[in-house]
Amino acid sequence: MLKKGNLLIVEDNPEILEALEFFLEDEFNLVTGLKNPNLLPSTLQSAAYDIVLLDMNFTAGINTGNEGLYWLSEVINYDPTLCVIMMTAYGDIDLAVRAVKNGATDFVQKPWDNDRLLATLKAGLKVRQSSIDYKKNHINHEQLNADLEQQFPEFIGECPSIKRIMDIVDKVSRTDANILITGENGTGKGLIAKEIHRRSDRSSQVMVTVDMSSIPVSLFESELFGHKKGAFTDAKQDRIGRFESASKSTLFLDEIGNLSLNMQTKILNVLQERQIVPLGSNKVVPINVRLICATNKNLERMVMEGLFRQDLLFRINTIQVDLPPLRERGNDIDLMAGFFLDKFSVKYEKGQMAFSKEAIIALKSYPWPGNIRELEHAIEKAVILAEGVIVKVDDLFLKKLPNMNPTVPDSPVSFDDYEKDIIRKSLLRNMGNLASASRELGISRQTIYNKMKKYGL
């Protein structure tokens, strides 16, 4: 029979304790015997117990059961999901009922019947698992509801680069391959992650999102791996980490390039072992998540600079999706601007609104350093401030940015200088990402690498 659960037996009679241990050691993963109930708090912290088989009396000549009720309350205060089975002498039914009212799961009488005792413990184990599942689902539900508060429109785009990306998304979504999404701030990395999850076999569960840049170093392990009550000063109750919350779903780690090397090592270990250990626990928890990461940083360059672990990069980018900036997406600006205009016109009850021709020209000529996020904010502001149903250029309040176009040199330049300048600017636009730059320039990655060596870039 497959062993399940960890059992702690608290019984001061050594003969009874030995008999129970001998009978039950083949039925549970771990059976621990404890003669002194004063050691119960420290023993509970030493392993992840599921059931406590607790005697009602420990002091000779005293049969009130108050000792058992006291230790029952201590166990419940430590972990309300623990299953406590009380052991009471024959005839003390009233005392046993009182214990159940105070939180015990069930009771057995001495002398016990082996079959009845085992059935009671197995039933208690099921109660324990149900309590854990309920608590996990409750915490998970709260965390997932917080994630759902981030409202995004469907990913919009018809330009060739976006069509290629959506083709990749369609191919990888139903796999469990780890995905790395790169691109400037505001390009829609979160939308792509959400779309991959929506098309995956895990879509019945809600994707769990973690902004890695917002987690303090001191709370990193607790947030991602969870903790047990008492693991540190403010750990007043058990907490399930994001990895465990995302079980059978997708875990989206945004801004993974912001992690310190120490944090990277811990993430790498989890991905390699496919398991976590919550803070304050020695119980290994297996994980089953689909991992999607995103960053606006050049991780390949960070690897060369010793700022990002190469083995972690290999783990997280089985498939890499490079999102182009909005300024390179042509008529997609029109599509998204129209979508946001309709969205905010309804939200602010402004009726059917439209852009003036001049506003459309301004939208398409503006470089959008903040990408889609900046476009959305600009349209929302314009809808609020527009006097009528036509959004004019002045309503957009577009910033005046330095001229981003290259100036014409006063003297001729050689072809090599011209080629070097083109490659350099492409690398800058793509944050050093060779794959993106090579696609932009229409040359192979090896060619662009050779040119970089030639020109010392």
CORLINNOR-V612400 format. One record per pair of residues at least 12 apart in sequence whose C-alpha atoms are under 10 Angstrom apart, sorted by the first residue. I is the first residue (numbers start at 1). GAP is how many residues later the second one is. D is the distance in Angstrom with one decimal. If there is no record, write none. Layout:
BEGIN
i;gap;d
I;GAP;D
I;GAP;D
END
This chain:
BEGIN
i;gap;d
1;25;8.7
1;26;7.7
1;27;9.8
2;24;9.3
2;25;7.9
2;26;8.5
2;27;8.9
3;22;9.3
3;23;7.2
3;24;5.4
3;25;4.8
3;26;5.3
3;27;8.8
4;22;9.9
4;23;7.2
4;24;5.1
4;25;5.5
4;26;8.5
4;46;9.5
4;118;9.0
4;121;8.4
5;22;8.7
5;23;5.5
5;24;5.6
5;25;7.0
5;26;9.0
5;43;8.9
5;44;7.3
5;45;5.8
5;46;7.6
5;116;10.0
5;117;9.1
5;120;6.9
5;121;9.7
5;123;9.5
5;124;9.4
6;19;9.9
6;21;9.6
6;22;5.9
6;23;5.5
6;24;4.6
6;25;6.1
6;26;8.2
6;41;8.3
6;42;7.0
6;43;4.8
6;44;5.3
6;45;6.5
6;46;8.8
6;119;9.1
7;14;9.6
7;17;8.8
7;18;9.0
7;20;9.5
7;21;6.8
7;22;8.0
7;23;6.0
7;24;4.8
7;25;6.4
7;26;8.7
7;40;9.9
7;41;9.2
7;42;5.9
7;43;6.1
7;44;4.9
7;45;6.0
7;46;7.4
7;76;9.6
7;77;10.0
7;114;9.0
7;118;9.4
8;13;9.5
8;22;8.1
8;23;5.9
8;24;4.9
8;25;6.1
8;26;7.4
8;32;9.1
8;35;8.7
8;36;8.3
8;39;9.6
8;40;9.9
8;41;6.7
8;42;8.1
8;43;6.2
8;44;4.8
8;45;6.2
8;46;8.3
8;76;9.5
9;12;7.9
9;22;7.4
9;23;6.1
9;24;4.9
9;25;6.0
9;26;8.4
9;28;9.9
9;31;9.8
9;42;8.4
9;43;5.9
9;44;4.7
9;45;6.2
9;46;8.3
9;75;10.0
9;76;9.5
10;22;8.6
10;23;6.2
10;24;4.8
10;25;5.9
10;26;7.3
10;27;6.4
10;29;9.6
10;30;7.9
10;42;7.3
10;43;6.2
10;44;5.0
10;45;6.1
10;46;9.4
10;48;9.5
10;58;9.8
10;61;9.8
10;76;9.7
10;77;9.5
11;22;7.5
11;23;6.2
11;24;5.1
11;25;7.5
11;26;7.9
11;42;8.3
11;43;6.7
11;44;5.5
11;45;8.8
11;46;8.6
11;47;7.5
11;76;8.9
12;21;9.5
12;22;7.4
12;23;4.2
12;24;6.3
12;25;7.9
12;42;10.0
12;43;8.0
12;45;8.5
12;46;6.0
12;47;8.7
12;48;9.9
13;21;9.8
13;22;7.0
13;23;9.8
13;42;9.7
13;45;8.5
14;19;9.3
14;20;9.2
14;21;7.0
16;94;9.8
16;95;9.6
17;15;9.7
17;16;6.5
17;17;7.9
17;18;7.6
18;15;7.9
20;13;8.6
20;33;9.8
20;94;9.4
20;97;10.0
21;12;6.8
23;91;8.2
23;95;9.3
24;90;9.5
24;93;9.7
24;94;8.0
24;97;9.8
27;91;8.5
27;94;9.9
27;95;9.2
28;93;10.0
28;94;9.6
29;20;10.0
30;17;9.2
30;18;9.6
30;19;8.3
30;20;9.8
31;18;9.2
31;20;9.8
32;15;9.7
32;17;9.3
32;20;9.6
33;20;9.6
34;20;9.7
35;23;8.9
36;22;8.4
37;17;9.0
37;18;9.3
37;21;8.0
37;30;9.2
37;31;9.2
37;34;7.5
38;33;8.8
40;12;9.9
40;31;8.2
40;34;8.9
40;35;8.3
41;30;9.3
41;33;7.8
41;34;7.7
41;37;8.0
44;31;8.3
44;34;8.3
44;35;9.4
45;33;9.2
45;183;9.3
45;184;9.6
45;185;9.2
45;186;9.7
45;235;8.0
45;236;7.6
45;237;9.0
46;234;9.3
46;235;7.9
46;236;7.6
46;237;9.8
47;233;9.9
47;234;7.1
47;235;6.3
47;236;7.0
48;34;9.7
48;180;9.9
48;233;7.1
48;234;7.1
48;235;6.0
48;236;9.6
49;30;9.9
49;33;7.5
49;34;9.0
49;234;9.5
50;29;9.8
50;31;8.3
50;32;5.6
50;33;6.2
50;34;8.7
50;74;8.7
50;75;6.7
50;76;9.7
50;77;9.7
50;78;6.5
50;79;8.3
50;82;9.9
51;30;9.5
51;31;6.0
51;32;4.7
51;33;5.8
51;34;7.3
51;54;9.6
51;70;7.6
51;71;9.4
51;73;7.2
51;74;6.7
51;76;9.9
51;77;7.7
52;20;9.2
52;23;8.3
52;30;7.4
52;31;6.2
52;32;4.8
52;33;6.2
52;34;8.2
52;52;9.7
52;53;10.0
52;69;9.3
52;72;9.7
53;30;8.5
53;31;6.0
53;32;4.8
53;33;5.9
53;34;7.0
53;53;9.8
53;54;8.8
53;55;9.3
53;68;8.4
54;14;7.0
54;15;9.5
54;17;8.2
54;18;7.7
54;21;9.9
54;30;6.8
54;31;6.1
54;32;4.9
54;33;5.9
54;34;8.9
54;50;9.6
54;53;9.1
54;54;9.9
55;12;8.8
55;13;6.1
55;14;9.5
55;16;9.4
55;17;9.6
55;30;8.6
55;31;5.8
55;32;4.6
55;33;6.4
55;34;9.1
55;52;9.7
55;53;9.7
55;55;9.8
56;12;3.9
56;13;7.0
56;14;9.3
56;15;8.8
56;16;9.0
56;30;6.5
56;31;6.0
56;32;5.7
56;33;8.4
56;39;8.8
56;40;8.7
56;43;9.0
57;12;9.1
57;30;8.9
57;31;8.0
57;32;9.2
63;25;9.5
63;26;8.9
63;29;9.4
63;32;9.9
64;28;9.5
64;31;8.1
65;23;8.3
65;24;9.9
65;27;9.2
65;30;6.9
65;31;8.8
65;33;9.7
65;34;8.9
66;29;9.3
66;33;9.6
68;18;7.9
68;19;9.0
68;20;9.3
68;31;8.3
69;17;9.2
69;26;9.3
69;27;9.7
69;29;8.7
69;30;6.4
69;31;9.7
69;33;7.7
69;34;9.4
69;35;9.1
70;29;9.9
70;32;9.9
72;12;7.3
72;13;9.3
72;14;8.5
72;27;7.9
72;28;9.8
72;30;7.9
72;31;7.6
72;32;7.1
73;26;9.6
73;29;7.6
73;30;7.7
73;31;9.0
75;28;9.7
75;29;9.8
76;26;9.4
76;27;7.3
76;28;8.6
78;150;10.0
78;151;7.7
78;152;9.1
78;158;10.0
78;159;8.9
78;160;9.8
79;149;9.4
79;150;8.1
79;158;8.5
79;159;8.4
80;23;8.6
80;48;9.5
80;51;8.7
80;52;9.7
81;46;8.5
81;47;5.9
81;48;8.3
81;49;8.8
81;50;5.5
81;51;6.4
81;52;9.9
81;53;9.7
81;54;8.5
82;21;10.0
82;22;9.3
82;23;9.0
82;42;9.1
82;43;9.0
82;45;8.9
82;46;6.0
82;47;9.2
82;49;8.4
82;50;8.9
83;20;9.0
83;21;7.1
83;22;5.9
83;23;8.6
83;38;8.8
83;40;9.6
83;41;5.9
83;42;6.9
83;43;9.2
83;44;7.1
83;45;5.6
83;46;9.3
83;48;9.2
84;15;9.6
84;16;9.1
84;19;7.9
84;20;5.1
84;21;5.5
84;22;7.1
84;23;8.4
84;37;9.2
84;40;7.8
84;41;9.8
84;44;9.4
85;14;9.3
85;15;8.9
85;18;9.8
85;19;6.1
85;20;5.8
85;21;5.1
85;22;5.1
85;23;7.2
85;32;9.7
85;35;8.1
85;36;7.4
85;39;7.6
86;13;7.4
86;14;8.4
86;18;6.9
86;19;8.1
86;20;6.5
86;21;4.5
86;22;6.3
86;23;8.4
87;19;9.1
87;20;5.8
87;21;5.1
87;22;5.7
87;23;6.8
87;24;9.4
87;25;8.9
87;30;10.0
88;19;7.3
88;20;6.5
88;21;5.1
88;22;6.0
88;23;9.0
88;24;9.7
89;19;8.7
89;20;5.6
89;21;4.9
89;22;7.4
89;23;9.5
90;18;9.1
90;19;5.5
90;20;5.6
90;21;7.2
90;22;9.2
91;18;8.2
91;19;9.3
92;17;8.3
92;18;10.0
93;14;9.2
93;15;9.8
93;16;8.7
95;12;9.9
96;12;8.4
96;13;8.9
104;20;9.9
105;15;9.3
105;16;9.7
105;18;9.4
105;19;6.7
105;20;10.0
105;22;8.1
105;23;9.2
106;14;7.4
106;15;8.8
106;17;9.3
106;18;7.6
107;13;8.0
107;14;9.5
108;12;7.8
108;13;9.6
135;103;9.6
135;104;9.6
135;105;9.1
136;102;10.0
136;103;8.8
136;104;6.9
136;105;9.9
136;108;8.7
136;109;7.4
137;103;9.8
137;108;8.1
139;100;8.0
139;101;7.2
139;102;9.5
139;106;7.9
140;66;9.6
140;68;9.0
140;100;7.9
140;101;9.1
140;102;8.5
140;104;8.7
140;105;5.3
140;106;8.0
140;107;9.6
141;65;9.1
141;104;8.8
143;63;9.9
143;65;7.7
143;66;9.1
143;97;10.0
143;98;9.9
143;99;8.5
143;102;8.1
143;103;9.9
144;61;9.3
144;62;6.4
144;63;7.4
144;64;6.3
144;65;8.4
144;98;9.9
144;101;8.6
144;102;9.1
145;61;8.8
145;63;9.6
146;62;9.4
146;63;9.3
147;59;8.5
147;60;7.8
147;61;6.6
147;62;6.3
147;63;8.8
148;58;8.1
148;59;8.7
148;60;9.0
148;61;9.4
150;40;9.8
150;59;9.9
151;40;9.8
152;36;9.3
152;38;8.6
152;39;6.8
152;42;9.0
153;38;7.9
153;183;9.8
153;186;8.7
153;187;8.9
153;190;9.4
154;37;7.3
154;38;9.2
154;40;9.3
154;41;8.1
154;185;9.9
155;33;7.7
155;34;9.9
155;35;9.8
155;36;6.2
155;37;7.2
155;39;9.4
155;40;7.8
155;181;9.2
156;32;9.7
156;35;9.7
156;176;7.4
156;177;9.5
156;179;7.2
156;180;6.5
156;183;8.7
157;172;8.1
157;173;9.7
157;174;8.5
157;175;5.3
157;176;8.6
157;177;9.8
157;178;7.3
157;179;7.8
158;171;8.5
158;172;9.2
158;173;7.8
158;174;6.3
158;177;8.6
159;169;9.1
159;170;5.9
159;171;6.9
159;172;7.2
159;173;6.5
159;174;10.0
160;169;8.4
160;170;9.8
161;161;9.4
161;162;8.2
161;163;7.4
161;167;9.1
161;168;7.7
161;278;9.3
161;279;9.5
162;160;9.7
162;161;7.8
162;162;8.0
162;167;8.0
162;170;9.3
164;157;9.8
165;27;9.0
165;155;10.0
165;156;6.8
165;157;7.9
165;158;7.7
165;159;9.8
166;26;8.6
166;29;9.2
166;30;9.4
166;155;9.6
168;28;9.7
168;151;8.9
168;152;9.4
168;153;7.9
169;23;7.8
169;24;9.1
169;26;7.7
169;27;6.0
169;28;9.6
169;30;8.5
169;31;9.8
169;150;9.8
169;152;8.5
170;25;9.2
170;26;7.6
170;29;7.5
170;30;9.2
171;25;9.5
171;28;9.8
172;24;7.6
172;27;9.2
172;28;8.5
172;147;8.0
173;20;9.6
173;22;8.3
173;23;4.9
173;24;6.7
173;25;8.2
173;26;5.7
173;27;4.9
173;28;8.0
173;29;9.6
174;22;8.2
174;23;8.7
174;24;9.7
174;25;6.8
174;26;4.5
174;27;5.8
174;28;8.5
174;29;9.9
175;21;9.8
175;25;7.3
175;26;8.1
175;27;10.0
175;115;8.9
176;24;8.5
176;25;9.0
176;26;9.5
176;74;9.3
176;113;8.4
176;114;5.6
176;115;7.9
176;116;9.7
176;142;9.9
177;113;7.3
177;114;7.7
177;115;8.7
177;138;9.7
177;139;8.7
177;140;8.4
177;141;6.1
177;142;7.0
178;111;9.8
178;112;6.7
178;113;5.2
178;114;5.8
178;115;7.9
178;136;9.6
178;137;7.3
178;138;5.3
178;139;5.9
178;140;5.3
178;141;6.5
178;142;8.8
179;14;8.5
179;17;9.3
179;73;9.5
179;111;8.8
179;112;6.7
179;113;4.7
179;114;6.2
179;115;8.3
179;136;9.3
179;137;6.2
179;138;5.2
179;139;6.0
179;140;5.0
179;141;5.9
179;142;7.4
180;13;9.2
180;72;9.8
180;73;9.5
180;74;9.8
180;76;9.5
180;111;8.8
180;112;6.0
180;113;4.8
180;114;5.6
180;115;7.9
180;133;8.9
180;135;9.6
180;136;6.0
180;137;4.8
180;138;7.5
180;139;6.3
180;140;4.8
180;141;6.2
180;142;8.4
181;12;7.8
181;73;9.1
181;74;9.8
181;111;7.6
181;112;6.2
181;113;4.5
181;114;6.6
181;115;8.6
181;135;9.8
181;136;8.3
181;138;8.5
181;139;5.9
181;140;4.7
181;141;5.9
181;142;7.3
182;73;9.5
182;111;8.6
182;112;5.7
182;113;5.2
182;114;5.7
182;115;7.5
182;116;8.1
182;117;9.2
182;138;7.5
182;139;6.2
182;140;4.9
182;141;6.1
182;142;8.9
182;248;9.8
182;249;9.8
182;251;9.1
182;254;9.9
183;111;8.1
183;112;6.7
183;113;5.0
183;114;7.8
183;115;9.0
183;138;8.6
183;139;5.9
183;140;4.9
183;141;6.4
183;142;7.1
183;247;8.0
183;248;8.4
183;250;9.5
183;253;9.7
184;111;8.0
184;112;4.9
184;113;7.9
184;138;9.5
184;139;7.7
184;140;7.8
184;141;6.5
184;142;9.4
184;185;8.6
184;186;8.1
184;187;7.7
184;245;9.4
184;246;8.4
184;247;8.3
185;70;9.8
185;110;8.5
185;111;6.1
185;112;9.5
185;140;8.7
185;184;8.4
185;185;6.4
185;186;7.0
185;187;8.7
185;188;8.1
185;189;9.6
186;110;9.3
186;139;8.4
186;140;8.8
186;182;9.6
186;183;8.7
186;184;5.7
186;185;5.0
186;186;5.3
186;187;4.8
186;188;7.2
186;189;9.1
186;190;9.8
187;109;9.4
187;135;9.9
187;136;6.5
187;137;7.1
187;138;5.9
187;139;6.7
187;182;9.8
187;183;8.0
187;184;5.5
187;185;5.5
187;186;7.3
187;187;9.6
188;135;7.7
188;136;9.6
188;137;9.4
188;138;9.7
188;183;8.5
188;184;6.8
188;185;8.0
189;65;8.5
189;66;9.9
189;104;9.1
189;105;6.5
189;106;8.2
189;107;9.1
189;132;9.1
189;133;9.0
189;134;7.3
190;19;9.0
190;62;8.3
190;63;9.7
190;64;7.7
190;102;9.7
190;103;9.4
190;104;7.8
192;100;9.8
192;102;9.8
192;129;8.9
192;131;9.1
193;14;8.9
193;16;9.6
193;57;9.1
193;58;9.5
193;59;7.1
193;60;9.7
193;61;9.5
193;98;9.7
193;99;6.6
193;100;8.2
193;101;8.4
194;12;9.5
194;13;7.3
194;14;9.8
194;15;9.6
194;56;9.2
194;58;8.7
194;98;9.6
196;54;9.3
196;96;8.9
197;52;8.3
197;53;6.5
197;54;9.3
197;55;9.5
197;93;8.8
197;94;10.0
197;95;9.1
198;52;9.8
200;49;9.3
200;50;9.1
200;90;9.6
201;47;9.5
201;48;8.8
202;45;9.8
202;46;6.5
202;47;5.2
202;48;7.0
202;87;9.2
202;88;8.4
203;45;9.5
203;46;7.3
203;47;8.4
204;44;9.4
204;45;8.1
205;41;8.3
205;42;8.9
205;43;7.3
205;44;5.5
205;45;8.0
206;39;9.9
206;40;8.1
206;42;9.7
206;43;6.7
206;44;7.5
206;45;9.4
207;38;9.6
207;39;7.1
207;40;9.9
207;41;9.7
207;42;6.1
207;43;4.9
207;44;6.1
207;45;7.1
207;82;9.9
207;83;9.4
207;85;10.0
208;34;7.1
208;35;8.6
208;37;7.4
208;38;5.8
208;39;9.5
208;41;7.6
208;42;6.2
208;43;5.0
208;44;6.1
208;45;8.6
208;81;9.9
208;83;10.0
209;33;8.3
209;37;9.0
209;41;8.5
209;42;6.1
209;43;4.7
209;44;6.2
209;45;7.2
209;83;9.4
209;84;9.7
210;13;9.1
210;14;8.5
210;32;7.7
210;33;9.8
210;41;7.7
210;42;6.2
210;43;5.1
210;44;6.0
210;45;8.8
210;46;9.4
210;83;9.6
211;41;8.4
211;42;6.2
211;43;4.9
211;44;6.3
211;45;8.1
211;47;9.7
211;83;9.7
212;12;9.8
212;40;9.7
212;41;6.4
212;42;5.8
212;43;5.6
212;44;5.8
212;45;8.4
212;46;6.8
212;47;7.0
212;81;9.9
212;82;9.8
212;83;9.9
213;40;9.7
213;41;7.8
213;42;6.0
213;43;7.5
213;44;8.5
213;45;5.7
213;46;7.3
214;40;9.8
214;41;9.2
214;44;9.3
215;44;9.5
217;42;9.2
217;43;8.7
217;45;9.7
217;46;8.2
220;21;9.8
220;39;9.9
220;43;7.7
220;46;9.8
221;20;8.1
221;21;9.9
221;42;8.6
221;45;8.5
221;46;9.5
221;55;9.9
221;56;9.5
221;57;7.8
221;58;7.1
222;13;9.3
222;17;7.7
222;18;8.3
222;19;6.4
222;20;9.0
222;56;7.2
222;57;6.5
222;58;9.8
223;16;8.4
223;17;8.0
223;18;5.2
223;19;6.4
223;20;8.9
223;55;9.7
224;16;8.3
224;17;4.6
224;18;4.8
224;19;5.8
224;20;8.2
224;21;9.2
224;43;9.1
224;52;9.2
224;54;8.8
225;14;8.8
225;15;7.0
225;16;4.3
225;17;6.4
225;18;6.1
225;19;7.1
225;20;9.4
225;41;10.0
225;42;9.8
225;45;9.3
225;50;9.5
225;51;6.2
225;52;6.7
225;53;5.2
225;54;7.3
225;60;9.4
226;12;7.7
226;13;5.1
226;14;4.5
226;15;3.7
226;16;7.3
226;17;8.4
226;18;7.9
226;19;9.4
226;50;8.8
226;51;8.0
226;52;4.8
226;53;6.3
226;54;9.2
226;55;9.6
227;12;5.3
227;13;6.7
227;14;7.3
227;50;8.5
227;51;4.7
227;52;4.3
227;53;6.0
227;54;7.3
228;12;8.5
228;50;6.7
228;51;6.1
228;52;5.3
228;53;6.3
229;50;9.1
229;51;7.6
229;52;9.4
230;49;9.4
230;50;7.3
231;47;9.1
231;48;6.0
231;49;4.4
231;50;8.0
232;47;8.5
232;48;7.9
235;44;9.8
235;45;9.7
238;40;9.4
238;41;9.7
238;42;9.7
239;39;8.6
239;40;9.5
240;38;8.0
241;35;9.3
241;36;9.9
241;37;7.7
241;38;9.8
243;27;9.3
243;31;10.0
243;32;9.0
243;33;8.0
243;42;9.9
243;43;9.6
243;44;6.9
243;45;8.4
243;46;7.2
243;47;10.0
243;48;9.6
244;31;9.2
244;32;8.2
244;34;9.6
244;41;7.9
244;42;8.2
244;43;6.2
244;44;8.1
244;45;8.3
245;42;9.3
245;43;10.0
245;44;9.3
246;41;8.4
246;42;7.8
246;43;6.0
246;44;8.4
246;45;9.6
247;39;9.1
247;40;6.1
247;41;5.1
247;42;5.4
247;43;8.7
248;39;8.3
248;40;5.4
248;41;5.6
248;42;7.7
249;39;7.6
249;40;5.6
249;41;6.3
249;42;9.0
250;38;9.0
250;39;5.5
250;40;4.5
250;41;5.9
250;42;7.2
251;37;9.8
251;38;6.3
251;39;6.0
251;40;5.1
251;41;6.2
251;42;8.3
252;37;9.8
252;38;8.4
252;39;6.1
252;40;4.8
252;41;5.6
252;42;7.8
253;38;7.6
253;39;6.3
253;40;4.7
253;41;6.5
253;42;8.9
254;38;8.3
254;39;5.7
254;40;4.8
254;41;6.4
254;42;9.4
255;38;7.5
255;39;5.5
255;40;4.5
255;41;6.9
255;42;8.2
256;37;6.4
256;38;6.2
256;39;5.8
256;40;8.9
256;41;8.8
256;43;9.4
256;52;9.9
256;60;9.9
257;36;9.3
257;37;8.0
257;38;5.6
257;39;7.5
257;40;6.0
257;41;8.1
257;42;6.7
257;45;8.5
257;50;9.0
257;51;7.6
257;56;9.9
258;37;8.2
258;38;9.5
258;39;8.4
258;49;9.7
258;50;9.3
259;48;9.2
259;49;8.3
260;47;7.8
260;48;8.0
260;49;9.8
261;45;9.0
261;46;6.9
261;47;6.5
261;48;7.1
262;47;9.9
264;43;9.9
264;44;7.6
264;45;7.0
264;47;9.8
264;48;7.1
264;49;9.7
265;43;9.8
265;44;7.9
265;46;9.5
265;47;7.9
267;45;8.0
268;41;8.9
268;43;7.8
268;44;5.6
268;45;9.2
268;47;7.7
268;48;9.1
269;43;9.2
270;16;9.5
270;17;8.7
271;16;9.1
271;18;9.6
271;20;9.1
271;41;8.8
271;44;7.6
271;45;8.9
272;40;9.5
272;43;8.4
273;13;8.6
273;14;9.1
274;12;6.1
274;13;5.5
274;14;7.3
274;15;8.8
275;12;5.1
275;13;8.4
291;24;9.8
291;25;7.4
291;26;9.7
292;24;7.4
292;25;8.6
292;27;9.7
292;28;10.0
293;23;6.9
293;24;8.2
293;27;9.6
294;22;9.6
294;23;9.8
294;26;9.6
294;27;9.2
294;28;9.8
296;26;9.9
296;27;9.9
296;135;8.4
297;134;7.2
297;135;9.2
297;136;9.3
298;132;8.8
298;133;6.0
298;134;6.3
298;135;6.4
298;136;9.8
299;14;7.5
299;132;9.8
299;133;9.3
299;134;8.7
300;13;8.2
300;132;8.3
300;133;7.6
300;134;9.2
301;130;9.2
301;131;7.3
301;132;8.4
320;115;9.7
321;115;9.6
322;108;9.2
322;111;8.7
322;113;8.3
322;114;6.7
323;107;9.6
323;113;8.6
324;47;9.5
324;105;9.4
324;106;8.1
324;112;8.1
324;116;9.5
325;42;9.2
325;43;8.3
325;44;8.2
325;45;8.8
325;46;6.2
325;47;8.4
325;104;8.6
325;105;8.7
326;38;9.7
326;40;9.8
326;41;7.8
326;42;6.6
326;43;8.2
326;44;8.6
326;45;5.1
326;46;6.5
326;47;9.9
326;48;9.9
326;49;9.0
327;36;9.9
327;37;7.9
327;38;8.2
327;39;7.6
327;40;5.2
327;41;6.2
327;42;8.1
327;43;9.9
327;44;7.5
327;45;9.7
328;39;8.8
328;40;9.9
328;112;9.6
329;35;9.7
330;34;7.4
330;35;9.6
331;33;7.7
332;32;9.2
333;27;9.1
333;30;7.2
333;31;6.4
333;32;9.8
333;35;9.8
333;38;9.7
333;39;8.6
333;42;8.5
334;21;10.0
334;26;7.3
334;27;9.6
334;29;7.8
334;30;7.4
336;36;8.1
336;39;8.2
336;40;8.2
336;43;9.8
337;18;9.1
337;23;8.9
337;26;8.2
337;27;9.8
337;35;9.2
337;38;7.1
337;39;7.4
337;41;9.3
337;42;6.9
337;43;9.9
338;15;9.4
338;16;8.0
338;17;8.4
338;22;9.9
338;41;9.0
339;37;9.3
339;40;9.7
340;35;8.5
340;36;6.2
340;37;9.0
340;38;9.5
340;39;6.4
340;40;7.3
340;43;9.5
341;12;7.1
341;13;7.5
341;14;8.6
341;35;8.7
341;37;10.0
341;38;6.2
341;39;7.3
341;41;8.8
341;42;7.1
341;50;9.1
342;12;8.7
342;37;9.8
342;41;9.5
343;33;9.9
343;36;9.6
343;37;8.7
343;40;9.8
344;32;9.4
344;35;7.8
344;36;5.9
344;37;9.2
344;38;9.4
344;39;6.6
344;40;8.3
345;34;9.7
345;35;8.5
345;38;6.5
345;39;8.6
345;44;9.0
346;37;9.9
347;33;9.5
347;36;9.7
347;37;9.9
348;32;9.2
348;35;7.8
348;36;7.2
349;34;9.7
349;35;9.8
350;33;7.6
350;34;8.3
350;36;9.3
350;37;9.8
350;38;8.3
350;39;7.1
351;37;9.4
351;38;7.0
352;37;6.6
352;38;9.0
353;30;8.2
353;33;9.6
353;35;8.1
353;36;4.5
353;37;5.7
353;38;7.2
354;29;9.8
354;34;9.7
354;35;6.4
354;36;5.1
354;37;6.1
354;38;9.1
355;34;8.5
355;35;5.5
355;36;4.7
355;37;6.4
355;38;8.6
356;33;9.9
356;34;6.2
356;35;6.0
356;36;5.5
356;37;7.6
357;33;10.0
357;34;9.5
357;35;8.3
357;36;8.9
358;33;9.5
358;34;7.1
358;35;6.2
358;36;9.8
359;31;9.5
359;32;7.0
359;33;5.4
359;34;4.5
359;35;8.2
359;36;8.6
359;37;7.7
360;31;9.4
360;32;8.8
360;33;8.2
361;32;8.9
362;30;9.6
362;31;6.8
362;32;9.9
362;34;8.8
362;36;8.4
363;12;8.6
363;15;9.8
363;16;9.9
363;30;8.6
363;33;8.5
363;35;8.6
366;32;7.8
366;33;8.8
366;34;9.1
366;35;8.8
367;34;8.5
367;36;9.8
367;37;8.3
368;30;9.2
368;31;9.5
368;33;9.8
369;32;9.4
374;24;10.0
375;21;9.6
375;23;9.8
377;19;9.6
378;17;8.8
378;18;5.9
378;19;7.4
378;20;7.6
379;12;8.9
379;16;8.8
379;17;6.8
379;18;9.6
380;16;9.1
381;14;7.7
381;15;7.1
381;16;8.4
382;12;8.6
382;13;4.9
382;14;5.1
382;15;7.7
383;12;7.9
383;13;8.8
406;15;9.8
406;19;9.7
416;35;9.8
416;38;9.8
416;39;8.4
417;38;8.8
419;32;8.8
419;36;9.3
420;31;7.8
420;32;8.1
420;34;9.1
420;35;6.4
420;36;9.2
420;37;8.3
421;34;9.6
421;36;10.0
422;19;8.7
423;14;7.9
423;15;9.1
423;17;9.9
423;18;8.0
423;25;7.7
423;28;8.1
423;29;7.9
423;32;9.5
423;34;8.7
424;13;9.5
424;28;8.4
424;31;9.4
424;33;7.1
425;12;9.3
426;12;8.6
426;14;7.5
426;15;7.7
427;13;9.7
427;21;9.7
427;25;9.8
427;30;9.3
433;12;10.0
434;12;9.1
434;14;7.4
434;15;7.6
435;13;9.2
END
